[in-house]
Amino acid sequence: MTVGTQMQQVIASIQSAAATMKSFALETQDQQAKQQYNQISQNLESALQTLKQRQQYIEGQEPQYKQQ
């Protein structure tokens, strides 16, 4: 498995986790839990941005890792 494929899988997993946290936040009536779920989602979104930038860097440096 290439680095590019692994990065793509990690990005997809984190996107899924962020969406799940957003869903939990919408479904709960507990305001503290809602706030925590939203914070986790924001943290995951921040991590996603970092990983996407890293993926772009890898693709620029090593074109063979670029996903088609």
N, C-alpha and C positions, 0 to 999 in steps of 0.2 A: 504494500500500500504506500502510495507516495505521500510526501508531506502535504501537497496540495489537496489530496483526497482527505487526509486526516483533518486538515484545517476546515474543509468544507463540512465534514461531519460534526466537528466541534461547534462550528457556527450554527448549524441546523439544530443541534441539541440545546444550545443556549437560547436560541430563538424560541424553541418549544417551551423551555422552562420559564422564560419571561412571559410568554402568552398564558401559561398555566397560572402564574402568580397574578396576572391581571384578571384572569377569570375568577380566581379565589377572592380577590379584592371586591369584585362586583357581586359575588354571591353571598358574602358574609354580611351580617348585620352588626357584628362586633367592630366598633370603630378602631379599637387598638389593633386588632388583627388586620383590618382593612389597611391601616397605615403601614403596618409591617410588610404586608404583601406588596403594597405599592413601592415601598422602599427597596425591597428585594428586586422587584421588577426593574426599577431604575438602575440599581447596581449591575444587574445582568445586561441591561441596555448599554451601559458604559463599557462593560467588558466586551460586548459585541463590537462596539466601535473600535476599540483597541485591536481586537482580533482581525477585523476587516482591514484595518490599516496595515497590519502585519502581513496579511494575505496579499495585499496589493504590492507590498515591498518584496515579498518572496517571489511573486509572479514577475516583477520587474527584474529581479536579480537572476532568477532561474526560470526562464520561459517554459521549460519542460514541465513545471509544476502547474502551469495555467490550466484551469478547467475549461473544457470545450463546451 
